[in-house]
Every structure is written in structure tokens, then in C-alpha cells.
Amino acid sequence: MPQDILEDLLERLQITKSIEELQVWTHELRDYFGVAHVVYHTVNREGEHVGAFTYGLEWARRYVEKEYVKIDPVVIGAARRFIPMDWKSLDWSNPKARAFAKDAAKAGIGNQGWSVPIFGPNGEFALFALNDNASDDEWNEFTQSRGKDILVVSHLVHQQAMRIINEETVGSPLDLSPREKDALTQLSLGQSRAAVANELNISENTLRAYIDSARHKLGAANVTHAVALATARGIIGRQKEFPKY
């Protein structure tokens, strides 16, 4: 995996201004590492859970509703360690933990995972993890070869999340990120989503995340509406006609 792509990703990380933007950014990081999911989780000063992840919202809601955080071996193990950990090294013998694992598998969570516990300078605790469906040998090779990169990325993600939570970033919540502007600009030219994803060198799933984030910020009903609003507000260049979706 070219190092310059990772450096470009980390540069874009530094200009995220909200947890929503960070959430979208994790989709691109997931594609870069070639894994099924990426997740970052911490608790803010008010005790509220804050996260950026590529899991489906349905699983995220179920995790909260079932209070799985109290029995999740990954969370429990991370609170007791200071070094990255492979999920298979954790204790899954508890019946509740096994039931949780089965529920997670039904939701599409992979059989492999690697987590980095993060203990911040102000006493905060966070967790960064990668998850995938892979054989033991494939996963071992991946974590061995990319371990240092994952460790660096995990702490940079935490630093940026803390900046956002502590409101140390600038900009209006309506500001679109460079990637969101690029996506809407390319779509405004009438290109298909597949062509736009190829142009931006991202997957169509990641492109969808950027589009959904832009729509949310703009208050748009659909992609055409988002392009129209972004153009009218001068966020992207004016085009002769809008695409039809």
C-alpha cells in the first residue's frame, strides 16, 4: 500500500471539523487498509459516548440498546491493557460474551479484530479497532506488516477527535470537506457514481458516505438537491445543468 496515500489520508484527517466528518473519513481509511470495518470510540466530558465507525447504524444502535459495552471482551480487555491486542487473545468463554459474538456475527462483524487502547493525557480513554473476515494466517500477516501504521493512525485519530470534542477546530458545521466538495462537483458534471468513485480513487461505499454527509450538512432531500444547494451557495462551481438521479 503506497505510503503517500496514507499521508494524504492523514492530511485530510487534520482538517475534519466534526465527528460526522470523522465518521465519513473512517470509510476511506477502511478502504485504504482493505478491511471490513474501522471504529473509533471514546467518551466526552459529559460522559456521552462519541464514535466514528463504518459499522451499520442498526448494529450501532443495537450495541447501545443491549448495553454490550458492559460485556464486550474487546472493551473489557482494552481497559486492562496498554498495547494493541488481537481479539482472539481475549477471553470469550463467558456465555454472555459468546452470545454477544454470535449477535455481532449476524450483524456482519468479522471474525478477526485488532484494537489499540488509548489513554489520553487528560485521563480520557479511547479505543481504535480494525475488523475483518480473514483467515488466521492472513490476519496475522496483516497485523504484523501494518501494525506500526495502525498504531500511528489510532493516536492521530484520537488527537483529532479530542480537538473536535473540545471545539478546537474552526469552521461552520455547514462547511463541506474537500472530499465532499469533490464528490458533488464530479456528480454535477453528470458522471455516474462509479466514475466519480474511480476519479477520487475511493470505493462506491465511501463515496456514498461522503454524499450522505454532504446532504445532511446542506439539508438536501437528494443528490440533485445537494448539488443545487452547493452550487447556489458558491460551495462548488456553477454547472450548466444538474445530473438526474
N, C-alpha and C positions, 0 to 999 in steps of 0.2 A: 504494500500500500504506500503510494508516494507520500513522503513526509511533507511536501509542500501543500498537499490537500489538507492535511491535519492542521498545518499552520494557518491556512486560510480559514478553516473552521473556527480555530481558536481566536482569530482576529474578529470574526463575526460574533463570537460569544461575548467579547468585550463591549459590544455596542447594543446588546439586548437591554431593553428598558423595563420589561415587565416579566412576571412569571409566565404569562401567556406566550410571550416571545421566546422565553427559555424553553417552554414546552415544545414549541414548534422546532426549535433548534435541535432538541434531542432526537427528533426524527431523522435529521440529516446526519447526526453523529451515529445513530444506529446503522444507517446505510453505509457510512464510512467503515465501521468496524465489521459490517456484514453479519450482524447478529439479529436475533428476533426482537429483542426489546432492550431499551435503556431506561433506567429510572433513577431519579434523584429525590430524596425526601429529607425534610427537616421540620423543626417546629419553631415558629416565630416567637417574639417576645410576649405575645398574648396567649401562648400555649396552643395556637392554631396550627394544624398540620399544613405544610406547604410542600408541593411536589411538582415535578416536571417529568413526564413519562410518556412512553409510547404504547403502554397498555391501553386496551379499550376502556372507555368510561364506565361501561357496565361492570367490568371486573373491579375497577377502582371503587365504585360505589358499594359493591358487594363486600369488598375488603373492609371498608369503613363500617358498614352496617353490621357485619358479623364480628366486628372488633377483632379481626385476625391479628392485629398488631400485638395482641397480648399472648398469642400462641405461636406466632411465626418464628420458626427456628433461626431464620436469617436475621431478623431484628434482634432476637434474644442473644444470638451468637455475636452479633456486631457490637452490642453494648458491653461485651466482656473482652473484646479483643482490640488491638491497635494496628493490626496488619491485615492485608487483604485475605479473604477466605473463600475457598471453594465450597459451594453449597453441600456437596456430598461428604464433606468432612464434618458436617453438623449432625446433631442428634435428632433424628426423625422417628425415634422409637415410640414416642408418646402417641397414644391413639388419636388425640385431638390434632396433633401435628400431621399424622398420616391422613386424616380426613381432610385437613386443610390442603395438603399436597394433591389429593385427588380432585378437590374442587378447583384448585388452580390449574391442573392439567386440563380439565373440562373447559376452562376459560381460555385455553391456548397458551398457557405459560409453559415454557420449555423445561426439559428435564435437566438442563445444566445451568449453573449460575456462578457468578463471581462477584463478590461485594467488597467495597472499600469502606470501612468505618472511618468517619471524620470527626475529630474532636477539635472544635474551634478555639481560638484564643479567648473568647468571651464566655466559655463554658457551654457553647452550643454543641449539639450532636447532630450529625447528618449521616446519611447512607447513600452511596452511589453504587449501582449494580448493573451488570450486563447479564442477559438471559438468552438462552438459545436451545434449539433442538439439535443435538450433535452427539456423536459417539464419545466415549470417554477419551479415546486417543486423540480425536480431533479437537476436543475441548482442551485437553492438556497441552497440545501443541500451540493452540491459540493463546492461552493464558501465559504460557512460557515466553512466546515470541512478542506479545503485545502488552505484557504486564506493566512495564515501565511507562508506556504511553497512557495506559488506563489510569495508573496512579496519578500521573501529572494532570490528566484531564479531570479526574474526580475532584481534585483540590481547586482547580481553576473554576469549575462549575460551582463549587460551594462558595468561593470568593465572590463570584458574580451574583449568585443568589442572595448572599448577605448584603451586597450593595443594593440590590433591588428591594429587599425586605426593609432595609434601613433607609430607603428613599435617598440613596446617594447617587442615583443616576438622574439624568436630566431628560426632559422631553415630555411632550403630551402623550397620554395613552392612545390618542388617535394617530400618532406618528406611525407610519408603516416602516418596517425594517427594510433594508436594502433588498433582501431576498423577496419580500412581499411585493415591493415595487417592481422588481424584475419580472415576477410571475404575472402580475396584472398587465404590465407593459407588453409582454410577449403575447398574452391572451388577447389584448386589444388589437393586435395585428392580425387576428383571425387564425392563429396557429392552434392545432389540436393540443390537448393536454400531453399526449405522448411526445409531440415535437418540442413542447416547452420544457418538459422534464429532461429531454435529451439535450436541449440547448443549455440548460442550467446545470447539467451533469448531476441530477438528483433523480430519485425514483418517483414514480407517479404517486405513491403513497405520501412521500414527503411533500411533493408539490401540492397535493390535496390539503395537507396540514397548513401550508403557507396560505393557500387560498382561503381556507376556513377562518384562519386567524385574521386575515385582511378584511374579510366580510364582517366578522364580529366587530372589529375596530371601527369600520365605516358605517355599521348599522345597515348593511346591504341585505336584500332579500335573496339575491342570487349573484352569480358571477357577472352577468351583464350589468346588473345594478351597481356592483362594486367597481367595475371598470368605469362606468359613467360617473359615479361619485368621485372616484380618484382623479379622473380627468377634469371634472368641473372644479375641483378644489386645487388643481395645479400640482397634484402629487405625482402624476405621471403625465407624459406628453400627450397632447391632444391628437387623436387619430381621426381619419375621415369617416370611419364607420365602426360600429361596435360589433363584436362577434355574436353569433346566435348559438345559444346552448340549450 
